[in-house]
């Protein structure tokens, strides 16, 4: 029998290569009783015991054993912390992960609900208190989700103690102020967004390092880190290949073009991830997500006590949900500027599915930060307005744009990584529009119509233009719609610098 091939262990910055030849004598007895051992069987028998000496962490042994066997292990039950699990994306994701059999604990300080009070605008859907939600989930499914009231940005000691105690397999990080308009509202909101988002992310990273925990961090980022100008080509997933002065080739993080304070915090998050990945070997996946639309998933729709929130206001209501709310009310759809902004979209149910895919496909210790573009398709805003307008017989009204951004842009986005993992995106279609409109119609009496209009402006110039202009902007000339399930391209009438929505 020949010797098996060498096994190379990547232990952060140390490569260890060794052969199993020294152990051959001890296997002669086994060989006489079991027959000739193939190199593959030899490796599988010996690897677990030897590797336990070189790699003390269970995760390292498990992942390496799987790679030696020739493939990844089947998904197993994991202990998962969902930071920000009471929010718009966090709540349905928590239910999805619990339904898949994972041990889920939500960590939240209910800050999003407090912002409702600040803005004087509640969720359109009457969302239940976390205690009621979690009790209903356990009653309906027999599955329990834990809850810890912790401010991730302020209560570092409690966060660190929880991570050290629970030693989760994965941490899903939603615990950030998520609205670009809110982050531009005023100095208070700008400072809060930076303090909460950047400090919170850094606290999570530091706590994982101090606990010596091998948790896989899955972060909800944004497509906005790339900017929404005309790139002239497909936006890759996180990294680009460049040639440095002198001719050396390198792979670097895609340049950041944030278009709001909120998007800037996500860019700063990305730099923190790069540092802690290289310095401390943390396993991190950053999901650059498109605009989320929809409200419920099949799990949140099981019972009224499980309903997800539906934001329709000018600060937190995403463009498609705002249009559907206005259509349900029979009032004109408010399109900002020319409506020529092309954006990436994803349904709320797909957000939960993609996060599970990311959790089940973590990077290994020593690998770079994994970055996915978490998008289903791209559409031009005015094309969406046209579609909803034709469905509902409600006209569109073009208003001055409160944002500092390009009037028109192309957007060509790669989402091959999730596609390669079996992701089948939910696309914008009439049936799902109808589903969201049913929710909007059911609870329309809870809607404050004036809250749908923009209430935050990117700078003084935009604020003056929006407040002084009472007449609608004339609608632009029609151009062919830009629709794609993996990328999109829309014509740009003028050169546009990178800008974000």
Backbone torsions as a table, in degrees:
resi	resn	phi	psi	omega
1	UNK	NA	133.2	178.2
2	UNK	-82.3	164.3	178.7
3	UNK	-72.8	147.1	176.5
4	UNK	-70.7	162.0	177.5
5	UNK	-66.1	155.8	179.7
6	UNK	-66.8	152.6	175.5
7	UNK	-107.6	129.7	-179.9
8	UNK	-106.5	122.5	177.1
9	UNK	-99.6	129.2	175.7
10	UNK	-102.4	97.5	-179.2
11	UNK	-101.9	87.5	-175.3
12	UNK	54.2	-104.3	-176.4
13	UNK	-101.4	8.4	-175.4
14	UNK	-116.2	125.2	175.4
15	UNK	-101.0	124.3	-179.7
16	UNK	-118.2	120.6	178.1
17	UNK	-114.0	129.9	179.6
18	UNK	-147.7	155.8	177.0
19	UNK	-107.8	157.4	177.7
20	UNK	-94.0	13.0	-173.3
21	UNK	-62.8	-32.6	-177.3
22	UNK	-67.3	-17.2	-178.0
23	UNK	-95.9	4.5	-175.3
24	UNK	-61.6	-40.6	-177.0
25	UNK	-60.6	-38.6	-178.0
26	UNK	-70.1	-15.8	-179.5
27	UNK	-96.8	-1.9	-177.8
28	UNK	-62.8	-39.1	179.4
29	UNK	-63.2	-44.8	178.1
30	UNK	-58.3	-41.7	-176.6
31	UNK	-63.4	-39.0	-178.6
32	UNK	-66.4	-29.2	-177.6
33	UNK	-91.4	-29.1	-173.0
34	UNK	-105.0	-5.6	-175.0
35	UNK	89.2	-179.8	-177.6
36	UNK	-62.8	137.0	178.8
37	UNK	-97.7	128.5	175.6
38	UNK	-75.1	158.7	177.0
39	UNK	-55.1	-36.8	-178.7
40	UNK	-66.0	-45.8	178.5
41	UNK	-64.3	-41.2	178.3
42	UNK	-54.3	-49.3	-177.7
43	UNK	-63.3	-44.4	-176.9
44	UNK	-67.0	-34.8	179.8
45	UNK	-70.0	-40.6	-171.2
46	UNK	-90.1	-28.9	-171.4
47	UNK	-55.2	-48.5	-173.8
48	UNK	-58.0	-43.3	-176.5
49	UNK	-71.6	-39.0	-179.3
50	UNK	-72.3	-41.4	-176.8
51	UNK	-66.2	-28.3	-179.7
52	UNK	-61.8	-24.6	177.5
53	UNK	-77.3	-40.7	-176.0
54	UNK	-81.9	-33.3	-177.0
55	UNK	-122.7	95.7	-175.3
56	UNK	-67.8	-22.0	-177.4
57	UNK	-79.7	135.2	-179.8
58	UNK	-58.9	-38.3	-177.3
59	UNK	-62.0	-38.2	-179.3
60	UNK	-66.0	-44.0	178.7
61	UNK	-62.5	-43.5	-175.5
62	UNK	-64.7	-46.8	-177.2
63	UNK	-68.7	-37.1	-179.4
64	UNK	-71.5	-38.8	177.4
65	UNK	-59.7	-40.4	179.4
66	UNK	-65.8	-40.1	-178.5
67	UNK	-69.0	-34.9	176.7
68	UNK	-64.2	-38.0	-178.6
69	UNK	-70.4	-11.8	174.2
70	UNK	101.3	17.8	177.4
71	UNK	176.1	169.5	179.8
72	UNK	-74.7	153.6	176.1
73	UNK	-74.4	156.0	174.2
74	UNK	-65.4	147.0	178.9
75	UNK	-53.8	136.2	179.8
76	UNK	-117.7	168.7	176.2
77	UNK	-65.0	129.2	-177.6
78	UNK	-121.5	152.7	171.6
79	UNK	-91.8	120.4	-171.8
80	UNK	-128.3	130.0	169.8
81	UNK	-97.0	129.5	176.7
82	UNK	-111.4	102.0	179.4
83	UNK	-79.5	126.3	-174.2
84	UNK	79.7	30.7	-174.3
85	UNK	-76.0	-0.3	177.1
86	UNK	-94.9	-3.8	-172.3
87	UNK	-88.3	-173.2	-174.5
88	UNK	-58.4	-45.5	177.2
89	UNK	-91.6	-32.8	-175.2
90	UNK	-67.6	-38.0	-176.8
91	UNK	-67.3	-54.2	178.5
92	UNK	-62.8	-30.5	177.2
93	UNK	-67.6	-40.8	178.6
94	UNK	-60.6	-44.0	178.4
95	UNK	-65.1	-41.4	-179.3
96	UNK	-61.3	-44.1	-178.8
97	UNK	-69.7	-38.2	176.8
98	UNK	-65.6	-42.3	179.1
99	UNK	-62.4	-29.4	179.0
100	UNK	-78.6	-2.6	175.7
101	UNK	102.0	4.6	-178.6
102	UNK	-83.6	157.1	177.1
103	UNK	-89.2	104.2	-170.2
104	UNK	-109.5	136.0	170.9
105	UNK	-128.0	126.5	177.2
106	UNK	-88.0	136.4	173.3
107	UNK	-119.6	118.2	-175.6
108	UNK	-157.7	149.1	175.4
109	UNK	-112.3	9.9	176.9
110	UNK	62.4	28.8	-178.5
111	UNK	-63.6	-33.8	179.9
112	UNK	-64.0	-37.4	177.1
113	UNK	-66.6	-35.2	177.6
114	UNK	-66.8	-34.5	177.4
115	UNK	-67.1	-32.7	173.2
116	UNK	-54.0	-45.7	-179.8
117	UNK	-63.8	-43.1	179.0
118	UNK	-59.4	-43.0	-176.6
119	UNK	-83.7	-12.0	-177.7
120	UNK	67.4	34.2	-176.7
121	UNK	-149.1	107.3	179.3
122	UNK	-82.0	168.2	170.5
123	UNK	-55.6	140.6	177.2
124	UNK	-60.0	-43.2	176.2
125	UNK	-79.8	139.2	179.9
126	UNK	-78.1	91.5	-176.4
127	UNK	-78.5	141.2	-177.8
128	UNK	-81.3	162.2	174.7
129	UNK	-64.9	149.1	-179.3
130	UNK	-51.0	-39.5	-179.8
131	UNK	-61.5	-40.5	179.7
132	UNK	-68.7	-43.4	178.8
133	UNK	-57.4	-51.1	-174.4
134	UNK	-68.5	-37.0	177.1
135	UNK	-64.9	-39.8	178.8
136	UNK	-65.2	-41.0	178.8
137	UNK	-61.6	-44.2	179.7
138	UNK	-66.5	-39.5	179.3
139	UNK	-62.9	-41.3	-175.0
140	UNK	-80.8	-30.2	-172.3
141	UNK	-119.7	-16.4	-174.4
142	UNK	78.0	4.2	-179.3
143	UNK	-103.1	140.3	-177.6
144	UNK	-108.7	134.6	173.6
145	UNK	-114.9	127.7	179.0
146	UNK	-78.4	164.2	178.7
147	UNK	-143.8	131.1	176.0
148	UNK	-126.6	123.9	178.4
149	UNK	-86.4	97.4	-177.2
150	UNK	-138.6	133.7	171.3
151	UNK	-86.7	107.6	-173.5
152	UNK	-60.6	-33.1	-178.2
153	UNK	-81.6	-25.3	-174.1
154	UNK	-109.9	-33.4	-173.7
155	UNK	-100.4	63.2	-175.3
156	UNK	-60.5	-44.8	-175.6
157	UNK	-60.4	-41.8	179.6
158	UNK	-69.5	-38.4	177.1
159	UNK	-63.1	-47.0	-178.9
160	UNK	-63.1	-39.9	179.6
161	UNK	-65.1	-38.3	179.3
162	UNK	-65.3	-44.9	-180.0
163	UNK	-65.0	-40.2	179.2
164	UNK	-66.0	-38.3	-179.3
165	UNK	-72.9	-48.2	-174.2
166	UNK	-79.4	-31.3	-177.9
167	UNK	46.8	62.8	-175.0
168	UNK	-68.0	153.7	172.2
169	UNK	-74.8	-32.8	-178.7
170	UNK	-145.3	148.3	174.0
171	UNK	-125.1	120.5	177.3
172	UNK	-99.9	122.4	-170.3
173	UNK	-108.0	97.7	172.0
174	UNK	-104.7	-3.2	-164.5
175	UNK	-76.7	62.1	178.7
176	UNK	-139.2	149.9	173.4
177	UNK	-64.9	122.3	-163.6
178	UNK	-107.4	2.2	-173.6
179	UNK	-107.8	123.5	177.0
180	UNK	-63.0	-46.3	179.5
181	UNK	-59.9	-42.1	179.1
182	UNK	-60.5	-37.4	-178.4
183	UNK	-69.6	-13.3	178.6
184	UNK	-106.3	4.7	-170.6
185	UNK	-65.8	-40.9	-178.0
186	UNK	-176.0	178.8	-176.6
187	UNK	-62.8	-35.0	179.7
188	UNK	-63.2	-46.9	-178.0
189	UNK	-70.9	-34.3	176.8
190	UNK	-63.2	-47.7	-178.5
191	UNK	-67.0	-39.6	178.5
192	UNK	-61.6	-43.9	-178.1
193	UNK	-60.9	-44.6	179.2
194	UNK	-67.9	-48.2	-178.4
195	UNK	-60.3	-47.5	-176.8
196	UNK	-68.4	-48.2	-172.1
197	UNK	-73.7	-51.8	-175.0
198	UNK	-72.1	-44.9	178.6
199	UNK	-64.1	-40.9	179.6
200	UNK	-61.4	-46.2	178.6
201	UNK	-61.7	-43.3	-179.6
202	UNK	-65.8	-37.3	177.1
203	UNK	-61.0	-41.9	179.3
204	UNK	-62.1	-47.0	-179.0
205	UNK	-62.1	-45.0	-179.8
206	UNK	-64.5	-40.8	-179.2
207	UNK	-64.2	-39.0	178.4
208	UNK	-64.8	-42.0	179.1
209	UNK	-64.7	-47.5	-176.4
210	UNK	-65.9	-31.0	178.7
211	UNK	-80.1	-6.5	-175.0
212	UNK	51.1	46.9	-176.2
213	UNK	-103.7	137.3	-178.0
214	UNK	-93.5	31.1	-179.0
215	UNK	-63.8	143.4	174.9
216	UNK	-90.2	118.3	-179.8
217	UNK	-90.8	122.0	176.5
218	UNK	-112.0	116.0	-173.1
219	UNK	-110.5	136.1	175.5
220	UNK	-87.9	103.1	177.3
221	UNK	-97.6	-149.9	-175.9
222	UNK	-150.9	147.8	172.6
223	UNK	-62.1	-20.0	-178.1
224	UNK	-64.3	-13.5	177.4
225	UNK	-65.9	-25.6	179.8
226	UNK	-80.1	-19.6	-170.4
227	UNK	85.3	156.1	179.9
228	UNK	-117.2	42.6	170.6
229	UNK	-92.1	-177.8	177.9
230	UNK	-82.5	110.3	-173.6
231	UNK	-81.5	-22.5	-178.2
232	UNK	81.8	6.2	179.5
233	UNK	-175.5	-179.3	-178.7
234	UNK	-70.3	134.6	175.7
235	UNK	-80.5	118.4	-178.1
236	UNK	-76.7	179.0	-177.3
237	UNK	-93.8	82.2	170.2
238	UNK	92.5	-42.7	-172.1
239	UNK	-123.2	153.8	174.2
240	UNK	-130.8	150.5	176.3
241	UNK	-91.5	130.0	-178.4
242	UNK	-131.2	161.6	172.8
243	UNK	-112.4	117.3	-177.4
244	UNK	-81.9	162.1	174.4
245	UNK	-53.3	132.4	-175.4
246	UNK	100.5	-8.5	175.2
247	UNK	93.4	-0.8	-178.9
248	UNK	-75.3	134.1	178.1
249	UNK	-88.6	145.2	-179.4
250	UNK	-150.8	156.6	173.8
251	UNK	-109.3	120.8	-176.7
252	UNK	-124.9	163.3	175.9
253	UNK	-64.4	138.6	178.7
254	UNK	-56.9	135.1	178.3
255	UNK	-54.5	144.5	-177.2
256	UNK	-94.7	135.3	176.6
257	UNK	-132.4	68.0	-177.1
258	UNK	-67.9	146.0	-179.2
259	UNK	-116.6	11.1	176.8
260	UNK	-161.9	169.3	175.8
261	UNK	-61.6	-41.6	178.0
262	UNK	-56.6	-50.7	-178.7
263	UNK	-64.9	-31.5	176.7
264	UNK	-62.9	-39.3	179.0
265	UNK	-64.2	-34.2	178.1
266	UNK	-69.0	-33.9	175.3
267	UNK	-66.8	-39.7	177.3
268	UNK	-66.4	-38.1	174.2
269	UNK	-54.9	-45.9	-176.8
270	UNK	-60.3	-37.4	178.3
271	UNK	-70.0	-38.8	175.5
272	UNK	-61.5	-40.3	179.2
273	UNK	-62.7	-42.2	179.7
274	UNK	-61.2	-42.6	-178.8
275	UNK	-66.0	-51.2	-175.8
276	UNK	-69.5	-26.8	174.3
277	UNK	-67.2	-45.3	-178.0
278	UNK	-77.3	-38.4	-174.9
279	UNK	-81.0	-38.5	-173.3
280	UNK	-119.5	1.0	177.3
281	UNK	71.0	22.6	-179.7
282	UNK	-67.3	143.8	177.2
283	UNK	-92.8	117.6	-171.7
284	UNK	-135.7	136.7	170.8
285	UNK	-122.1	126.2	179.9
286	UNK	-110.5	120.9	-176.3
287	UNK	-102.6	110.4	179.0
288	UNK	-86.4	96.9	-169.4
289	UNK	-93.2	146.1	174.1
290	UNK	-81.2	-174.7	178.9
291	UNK	-67.4	128.8	-177.4
292	UNK	-90.0	133.8	176.3
293	UNK	-126.1	171.2	-175.1
294	UNK	90.4	-178.6	179.1
295	UNK	-140.8	-50.0	-176.3
296	UNK	-110.5	157.1	169.1
297	UNK	-111.6	176.7	179.9
298	UNK	-62.2	-25.9	-179.2
299	UNK	-82.5	-42.9	179.3
300	UNK	-70.7	-19.5	179.6
301	UNK	-86.6	-0.7	-178.4
302	UNK	-64.9	-30.7	-172.6
303	UNK	-158.0	143.8	-179.5
304	UNK	-59.8	-25.0	179.4
305	UNK	-72.2	-15.0	-179.2
306	UNK	-101.5	2.7	-174.8
307	UNK	-52.5	141.4	174.6
308	UNK	-86.6	160.5	-179.2
309	UNK	-75.1	154.7	177.1
310	UNK	-132.0	109.1	-179.6
311	UNK	-97.7	131.2	-177.8
312	UNK	-125.6	-5.4	-173.3
313	UNK	-75.9	170.0	-176.7
314	UNK	-67.1	-19.0	-179.9
315	UNK	-92.4	-47.6	-173.9
316	UNK	-107.6	-16.3	-179.5
317	UNK	-74.8	118.7	178.1
318	UNK	-69.9	157.0	-167.8
319	UNK	-55.9	-43.7	-176.4
320	UNK	-69.4	-40.8	178.3
321	UNK	-65.8	-35.4	176.7
322	UNK	-64.1	-44.3	178.8
323	UNK	-60.3	-44.2	-178.6
324	UNK	-66.5	-34.3	176.5
325	UNK	-65.5	-45.3	179.9
326	UNK	-64.8	-37.6	177.7
327	UNK	-63.4	-40.1	179.3
328	UNK	-65.1	-31.5	-179.9
329	UNK	-85.1	-15.2	-177.8
330	UNK	77.9	23.9	178.4
331	UNK	-108.9	153.5	-176.3
332	UNK	-56.2	142.6	176.8
333	UNK	-75.2	128.5	-177.1
334	UNK	-93.9	110.8	-179.8
335	UNK	-104.2	129.1	-177.8
336	UNK	-84.2	131.8	177.5
337	UNK	65.0	-136.4	179.2
338	UNK	-84.2	-13.6	-173.8
339	UNK	75.6	12.0	-177.5
340	UNK	-84.3	7.3	178.6
341	UNK	-74.2	124.8	176.2
342	UNK	-96.7	131.3	-175.0
343	UNK	-132.2	158.4	176.0
344	UNK	-92.9	142.3	-177.0
345	UNK	-129.7	155.2	174.6
346	UNK	-153.1	141.0	178.7
347	UNK	-78.6	150.1	-176.6
348	UNK	-58.0	-35.1	179.3
349	UNK	-66.8	-33.2	178.6
350	UNK	-71.7	-29.4	175.4
351	UNK	-57.1	-48.8	-179.7
352	UNK	-63.5	-41.0	-179.7
353	UNK	-64.8	-42.2	-179.1
354	UNK	-65.9	-37.2	179.0
355	UNK	-64.9	-40.4	176.7
356	UNK	-63.2	-40.8	177.1
357	UNK	-60.4	-41.6	179.6
358	UNK	-65.4	-40.9	179.0
359	UNK	-63.2	-40.0	-177.5
360	UNK	-79.5	-6.2	-180.0
361	UNK	-131.8	63.3	-175.0
362	UNK	-77.3	154.5	169.8
363	UNK	-69.9	154.2	178.4
364	UNK	-87.4	162.5	176.9
365	UNK	-57.2	131.2	-180.0
366	UNK	95.9	-13.1	177.6
367	UNK	-85.9	154.7	179.7
368	UNK	-64.9	168.0	173.7
369	UNK	-56.9	128.4	177.6
370	UNK	-84.8	134.1	-179.6
371	UNK	-128.1	126.8	176.3
372	UNK	-116.9	142.4	166.4
373	UNK	-88.5	108.4	-174.3
374	UNK	-93.0	79.2	-177.9
375	UNK	-137.1	153.9	176.6
376	UNK	-102.2	-42.8	-177.2
377	UNK	-163.6	170.7	175.7
378	UNK	-123.3	144.3	179.7
379	UNK	-143.9	152.6	172.6
380	UNK	-82.8	139.6	-173.2
381	UNK	-59.4	-44.2	-177.5
382	UNK	-69.1	-24.9	175.6
383	UNK	-69.2	-37.6	175.5
384	UNK	-65.0	-43.0	178.5
385	UNK	-60.3	-41.9	178.1
386	UNK	-61.0	-42.9	-177.8
387	UNK	-63.1	-48.4	-178.5
388	UNK	-69.0	-36.4	178.4
389	UNK	-62.0	-43.1	-179.8
390	UNK	-68.6	-31.6	178.8
391	UNK	-72.1	-36.3	-170.1
392	UNK	-107.6	-6.6	-175.6
393	UNK	59.7	30.7	176.3
394	UNK	-110.4	127.6	-177.0
395	UNK	-74.0	162.7	174.7
396	UNK	-98.9	146.2	178.1
397	UNK	-124.4	127.0	-177.1
398	UNK	-94.6	122.2	-177.7
399	UNK	-114.1	158.7	173.7
400	UNK	-56.9	143.8	-175.9
401	UNK	-81.2	122.6	177.0
402	UNK	-74.2	-9.7	-175.7
403	UNK	-99.2	151.8	172.7
404	UNK	-92.2	95.8	-174.9
405	UNK	-156.1	165.5	177.6
406	UNK	-64.7	140.4	179.9
407	UNK	-68.1	-34.8	-179.0
408	UNK	-136.5	145.0	175.8
409	UNK	-155.8	157.0	170.4
410	UNK	-95.5	155.7	176.6
411	UNK	-148.7	110.6	-179.4
412	UNK	-120.9	112.0	-168.5
413	UNK	-123.4	134.7	174.1
414	UNK	-86.8	133.5	170.6
415	UNK	-132.4	36.2	-173.7
416	UNK	-66.6	-31.0	-175.4
417	UNK	-63.8	-50.1	178.0
418	UNK	-65.5	-36.7	177.4
419	UNK	-60.0	-39.8	-178.5
420	UNK	-68.1	-19.2	178.6
421	UNK	-92.9	5.7	176.9
422	UNK	98.2	8.9	-179.6
423	UNK	-67.7	123.0	175.2
424	UNK	-113.8	102.3	-170.9
425	UNK	-69.9	150.5	172.1
426	UNK	-85.5	120.6	-176.6
427	UNK	-98.4	159.5	179.1
428	UNK	-65.6	117.3	177.8
429	UNK	-143.9	167.9	-174.3
430	UNK	-60.7	-38.4	-176.2
431	UNK	-62.0	-44.3	-179.6
432	UNK	-72.2	-35.0	173.7
433	UNK	-58.0	-44.8	179.9
434	UNK	-60.6	-40.3	-179.5
435	UNK	-60.6	-45.1	-179.8
436	UNK	-69.0	-38.7	179.3
437	UNK	-65.5	-32.5	175.9
438	UNK	-61.1	-41.7	176.7
439	UNK	-63.8	-44.6	-179.2
440	UNK	-62.1	-42.0	179.8
441	UNK	-68.3	-39.2	-177.3
442	UNK	-61.3	-37.3	-174.4
443	UNK	-113.2	19.6	-174.3
444	UNK	-63.0	-23.5	177.8
445	UNK	-66.6	-17.3	177.8
446	UNK	-87.1	-6.8	-175.7
447	UNK	-82.0	136.2	171.7
448	UNK	-103.6	104.0	-169.7
449	UNK	-57.6	-36.9	-177.7
450	UNK	-65.6	-20.5	-179.5
451	UNK	-75.6	-14.3	-179.7
452	UNK	-71.1	-30.5	-177.0
453	UNK	-71.2	156.0	-178.7
454	UNK	-62.3	136.7	-180.0
455	UNK	-125.4	-0.6	179.3
456	UNK	-130.6	140.1	-174.5
457	UNK	-129.5	143.1	-171.0
458	UNK	-68.2	-30.4	178.1
459	UNK	-159.3	178.1	-176.5
460	UNK	-62.9	-39.1	-179.2
461	UNK	-60.6	-45.2	179.6
462	UNK	-64.8	-39.5	-179.2
463	UNK	-62.8	-43.1	-179.7
464	UNK	-65.3	-45.2	-179.4
465	UNK	-60.9	-42.6	-177.3
466	UNK	-70.5	-37.1	-175.6
467	UNK	-81.6	-27.7	-179.0
468	UNK	-85.8	-22.8	-177.9
469	UNK	-89.7	114.5	178.8
470	UNK	-100.4	-25.3	-179.6
471	UNK	-84.4	145.6	177.3
472	UNK	-64.6	153.3	173.2
473	UNK	-74.8	135.5	178.2
474	UNK	-58.9	139.9	179.4
475	UNK	-64.6	145.5	-179.4
476	UNK	-75.3	165.7	174.8
477	UNK	-63.7	145.1	-178.8
478	UNK	-71.5	140.5	173.6
479	UNK	-131.2	159.3	-179.8
480	UNK	-56.8	137.3	179.9
481	UNK	-66.1	151.7	177.5
482	UNK	-109.9	111.2	-177.7
483	UNK	-136.6	133.6	176.4
484	UNK	-159.8	148.2	177.5
485	UNK	-87.0	-10.8	179.1
486	UNK	-130.9	-22.8	177.5
487	UNK	-159.3	166.2	-179.7
488	UNK	-147.7	151.1	176.6
489	UNK	-139.5	124.1	177.1
490	UNK	-124.8	144.4	-175.3
491	UNK	-67.1	141.7	178.5
492	UNK	-109.5	125.4	-176.7
493	UNK	-78.8	-20.5	179.8
494	UNK	-149.7	154.6	178.1
495	UNK	-58.2	139.4	-176.4
496	UNK	-128.6	130.9	173.2
497	UNK	-78.6	156.1	-178.1
498	UNK	-56.0	130.2	178.1
499	UNK	-147.9	156.0	-168.4
500	UNK	-125.8	149.6	170.8
501	UNK	-128.0	NA	NA
